[in-house]
Amino acid sequence: MRRHARGATKLRVMFGTEIAIGPGKAELLRHIARTGSISASARRMGMSYRRAWLLVDTMNRCFREPVVASAAGGSGGGGARVTAFGRKVLERFDAMRRRVDRALDPELERFAGLLR
């Protein structure tokens, strides 16, 4: 039986030494878009709020416009939303990832034959 190496690649876009966006940050953006909350998104992903906030902060620093806008908590509660620019970043990242996957599928199939 032959094992497939499919899914073995992960696209990451670097900005200097930082990962501007990769699979985990893209997933976090999708959760924030659905929940309107960094903390709820962090819980869904099994990470701490601090970790999620740091990932959002990194993305916001790497891109020319914020990808997430947030409001501080308090009596009315806080919240977060993926900006229009953030949605564009996510769409372009997903399009690049699909193109990379399509381009590498034949090579990964051949490479899988080398794996145990």
Order of alpha helices (4+ residues) and beta strands (2+ residues): beta-beta-alpha-alpha-alpha-beta-beta-alpha
